[in-house]
Amino acid sequence: MSRKTKLGKLRRIIAMSGKEFRQMMRDPSSIAIGMVLPLLLILLFGYGLSLDAHHVPVAVVMEDHSQSAQSLFGAFAGSRYFQPQAVNSMVQANALMTAGTVDGIVRLRHTFSRNLHSGHANIQLTTNSIDANRARLIENYANGVVAIWLAQRELTHGISYDQPVAIQSQIWFNRSLDSRFFLVPGLIVLIMTIIGALMTALVVAREWERGTFESLFATPVQPGEIVISKIIPYFCLGMAGFAVTVSAARILFQVPIRGSLPVLILVSALYLLVALGMGLLISTRTKNQFVASQGALLLTFLPALMLSGFIFDIRSMPPAIQAITYLLPARYFVALLQTLFLAGDIWSVIIPNTAVLALMAVIFLGLTRRLTVKRLV
């Protein structure tokens, strides 16, 4: 290729990209999706969605009014996980549970204090298991409150309880056990998917519907130049959305970034290229806004939300579904984000997942280039 040909190609790409930038800036929805939506989503997920349970209302049945029972009630009241309400009978507690006023019942039988001194006291815990995950959290938190209370009694009163097995736990990566540290990094996947795939698919399909592409067919612009000129503006918009999300995660929720920031930017840019390739590929094949939006929703956004490990653990899914997740780019990006934000530069995780994303970017962008032809049918 001669120097003159290369310069002509570069000029056409710059001109086409400039046109796309101007069109994007004149479209308020593009700016809203690229800049405002990331902030709204991180506020919604960060403050509105939590996998933790705090200030859980529980009824504590005080059949035993001894000092020990009062001390245990105080331990529940002093925990940030519970909001206890003392009642005198199981009839009252059951009525509160049935009405949905409380999510759990802690029963201290009338023999609690006497059995406690003999080392064999039992505490009955009843949970509302309509939400099974919340019920398990309540059970674990209650066990933790009781274990801490027993340990404090041993130190204060010199009483040794019969505990043949002592568990010493250590917490890695998320010492505060805050689910926001887990959810907020994964939110970047949704934002990049919306900007890269869903938005691009709609914009390009709209141009097919309006006949804008027809005017390009009479120009020297090549299919590859069209693809590049479409990628550049939305790549910049996607990285701007990424910057907004990361800044909000650090400032609003104090989510740590224990890995390398340049590596984080690199893998995010790589996933964005994959999403852009998928969006352009969908719009190239459908050429209809409605079909493109449905295809992008079903093939990119919903899998990124449900099957990427963003909210639901992949290892808990059926084997057939786990096999499907290996075809989803979001799976590899979620693994990279969680590692870089919470664990650090774990190269045994970073290198293989980055390599898969790079391969997918080549495949989707290559298919898009191959299927973008200068003809109407």
Secondary structure, DSSP 8 states (H G I E B T S, - for coil): --HHHHHHHHHHHHHHHHHHHHHHHH-HHHHIIIIIHHHHHHHIIIII--SS--SEEEEEEES--SHHHHHHHHHHHTSTTEEEEEES-HHHHHHHHHTTS-SEEEEE-TTHHHHHHHT----EEEE-TTSHHHHHHHHHHHHHHHHHHHHHHHHHH------S--------S-TT--THHHHHHHHHHHHHHIIIIIIHHHHHHHHHHHTHHHHHHTSS--HHHHHHHHHHHHHHHHHHHHHHHHHHHHHHH-----S-HHHHHHHHHHHHHHHHHHHHHHHHHH--HHHHHHHHIIIIIHHHHHSSSSSS-GGGS-HHHHHHHTT-HHHHHHHHHHIIIII---HHHHHHHHHHHHHHHHHHHHHHHHH--SS--
